[in-house]
């Protein structure tokens, strides 16, 4: 198995929800919840991983994001 590096330093990304999910597909609403965003103007700082980038890409029209 591959070893995890415990001291690996990931870059971080700040995500802010700027558009309401009302009227959007259920999978987009669930993606926002998965990112920890469920209300307007809520922001989260997350690790910049491929899975997080994929989730942001799916709802990129509902959020703003920047590297921290």
Order of alpha helices (4+ residues) and beta strands (2+ residues): beta-alpha-beta-alpha-beta
